[in-house]
Amino acid sequence: QVQLVESGGGSVQAEGSLRLSCAISRYTGSFYCMGWFRQEPGKEREVVGVVDSYGITRYADSVKGRFTISQDNAKKALYLQMDSLKAEDTAKYYCAVRTSYGEPRTCWESSGYNSWGQGTQVTVSS
């Protein structure tokens, strides 16, 4: 069972930056999708950005140009660099991976991910 552990969350003022990390362990196979998601209390979880097996990244319109996903070469860590943060970015952020086969276009669908971290809270004050 893949283990994912997020870190790097915290409180920051608007226009500030944070870098989230997701340490990945207990798995040596391939990932078809890797992604970052976020959820506010009482709201549905939403996709922030994903990277498919070809290394292609996609971002939600709300974060495009401000957030950047990266990963280390061994795929043992996934990162989310968040710049120009806004109050509406406040949420709990989760990393997730998909180890079962799926077309790259399905990486946008959170239902396809089979391993999730516990989440890290990001709070942006205006």
Protein Blocks (a to p, Z undefined) as FASTA:
>chain_A
ZZdddehiacddehiacddddddehiabdcfbdcdddddehiacddfbdcdfkopacddf
klgokaccdddfklpaccdddehiafklgccddddddfbdcdfklmmpmklpcbdcebja
ddddZZ
